[in-house]
């Protein structure tokens, strides 16, 4: 059975961390834009975050394919951290999408109140 060496495993982990970390930062920027009512900027940041998450997910999927093809992969704490980082960022993005709906409604209500 083939085995992935530690250096390769760490490279995959850091790839996942890097892309998901960038996505997380972009989601936070999107939420800042939402709070300010700049929904076009928020959409742009969320789209950029999606692209980063796709890259992180590709690295994760490649790892899973290797495992499915019989490659032995020794799991290190950095890989656990990478997976945790990716999943929490994906959850944060889902919450930001829900928050956009709330901020949109709030913005509309503010406009109604101010027009009276």
RAFEN-V432056 format. One record per helix or strand of 2 or more residues. SS is the DSSP state (A for helix, B for strand). FROM is the first residue (numbers start at 1). LEN is the number of residues. If there is no record, write none. Layout:
# RAFEN-V432056
SS/FROM/LEN, SS/FROM/LEN
This chain:
# RAFEN-V432056
B/3/2, A/6/30, A/39/30, B/72/2, A/77/39
